[in-house]
Amino acid sequence: MEELDVSGLEKLAGQLAASVKPGDRFFLSGPLGAGKSTFARAFIRYLGVKGAIPSPSFIMDSVYNIEGSGLEIHHMDLYRLEGSREEMLMLGFEDILESNAVVLVEWPERMEDFRERRGCTILISHGDSPDYRRVKVEWNLAGY
């Protein structure tokens, strides 16, 4: 696990976004306030989205189309879900996860029973000082 300040977390997001391709999945895990939305915003901005990038806490899915690249980005926040398969299906998440869109999922723990987590899991936790976060990147490439 690596300790990063906010600019280091944003730099890591940019490095991962630099090699993104259609269908990639990124699962952002960690406690409230750890930096999941900060990471997602930096990732999306790196791909060229300008302006405000709100946390999708209440709408649960924000969609961005990256001009000139053909990429569609879904930034999903599952914090308010209970994690049932029926709930995921009702909200259309199965279609999103089976599409060629790039998907960033905050609180993927809420979808544990839904499908295997194929992609990149970024574990973010509070560091030793308030300005730092512990970050661990894990890849599950099964099915890629």
C-alpha positions in Angstrom: 0.0 0.0 0.0 1.3 3.4 -1.0 0.7 6.7 0.9 -0.3 9.6 -1.4 -1.4 13.2 -0.9 -4.3 14.5 -3.0 -2.1 15.5 -5.9 -0.6 12.0 -5.9 -4.0 10.4 -5.8 -5.0 12.6 -8.8 -1.8 11.7 -10.6 -2.5 8.0 -10.1 -6.0 8.5 -11.6 -4.5 10.3 -14.6 -2.0 7.4 -15.1 -4.8 4.8 -15.1 -7.0 7.0 -17.4 -4.1 7.4 -19.9 -4.4 3.7 -20.9 -8.2 3.3 -20.6 -10.0 1.4 -23.2 -13.7 0.7 -23.9 -15.1 -1.8 -21.4 -12.6 -1.1 -18.6 -13.9 -1.3 -15.0 -12.6 0.5 -12.0 -13.9 -0.3 -8.5 -13.3 2.3 -5.8 -13.4 1.0 -2.3 -12.9 2.8 1.0 -14.6 4.5 3.9 -16.5 7.8 3.7 -14.2 10.7 2.9 -11.2 8.6 1.9 -11.0 10.0 -1.7 -13.1 7.8 -4.0 -14.9 10.8 -5.6 -11.6 12.7 -5.8 -10.0 9.9 -7.7 -13.0 9.5 -10.0 -13.2 13.2 -10.8 -9.4 13.3 -11.6 -9.8 10.3 -13.8 -12.8 11.8 -15.7 -11.1 15.2 -16.0 -7.9 13.6 -17.4 -10.1 12.2 -20.2 -11.2 15.7 -21.2 -14.4 16.5 -19.3 -14.5 20.1 -18.3 -16.5 21.8 -15.6 -18.1 20.4 -12.5 -18.1 16.7 -11.9 -20.5 16.1 -9.1 -20.6 12.9 -7.0 -23.4 10.8 -8.3 -24.6 10.0 -4.8 -28.2 10.8 -5.4 -28.6 10.0 -9.0 -26.3 7.0 -8.7 -25.0 7.2 -12.3 -23.4 10.1 -14.1 -22.7 9.6 -17.8 -19.9 11.4 -19.7 -19.3 11.1 -23.5 -15.7 11.9 -24.4 -15.6 13.9 -27.6 -13.5 12.5 -30.4 -12.7 9.3 -28.6 -16.1 7.5 -28.7 -15.7 6.7 -25.0 -18.7 6.7 -22.7 -17.9 6.9 -19.0 -20.3 5.9 -16.3 -19.5 7.1 -12.8 -21.6 5.1 -10.4 -22.1 5.6 -6.7 -23.8 2.7 -5.0 -23.6 4.0 -1.4 -27.4 4.2 -1.1 -28.1 0.7 -2.5 -28.8 -2.3 -0.4 -26.9 -4.6 -2.8 -29.7 -6.8 -4.0 -29.5 -8.3 -7.5 -33.1 -7.1 -8.1 -32.2 -3.6 -7.2 -29.2 -3.6 -9.6 -31.4 -5.0 -12.4 -34.2 -2.5 -11.8 -31.8 0.4 -12.1 -30.3 -0.9 -15.3 -26.8 -1.5 -13.9 -26.5 -4.9 -15.6 -26.8 -3.3 -19.1 -24.2 -0.7 -18.1 -21.8 -3.3 -16.8 -22.2 -5.4 -19.9 -21.6 -2.5 -22.3 -18.4 -1.1 -23.8 -18.6 1.9 -21.5 -15.8 2.7 -19.1 -17.2 2.3 -15.6 -16.0 3.7 -12.3 -18.0 2.3 -9.4 -17.8 3.8 -5.9 -19.0 1.4 -3.1 -18.7 -1.8 -5.2 -19.3 -3.7 -2.0 -22.9 -3.0 -2.6 -22.9 -5.2 -5.7 -21.0 -8.2 -4.3 -23.8 -10.7 -5.2 -24.3 -9.2 -8.6 -21.3 -10.3 -10.6 -17.6 -11.0 -10.3 -15.4 -8.0 -10.1 -13.3 -8.1 -13.3 -11.2 -5.0 -13.7 -9.2 -2.8 -11.4 -10.0 -2.3 -7.7 -8.5 0.8 -6.0 -8.6 0.6 -2.3 -8.4 4.0 -0.6 -8.1 4.5 3.1 -7.2 7.3 5.4 -3.4 7.8 5.9 -1.3 8.5 9.0 -1.9 12.2 8.6 -5.1 14.0 7.4 -3.5 15.0 4.1 -2.5 11.5 3.0 -4.4 8.4 1.8 -3.2 4.8 1.7 -3.8 3.5 -1.8 -3.6 -0.1 -3.2 -4.3 -1.0 -6.8 -5.4 -4.6 -7.5 -6.1 -6.1 -11.0 -8.5 -9.0 -11.7 -8.0 -9.6 -15.4 -10.1 -12.8 -15.6 -12.2 -12.6 -18.7 -10.1 -9.8 -20.3 
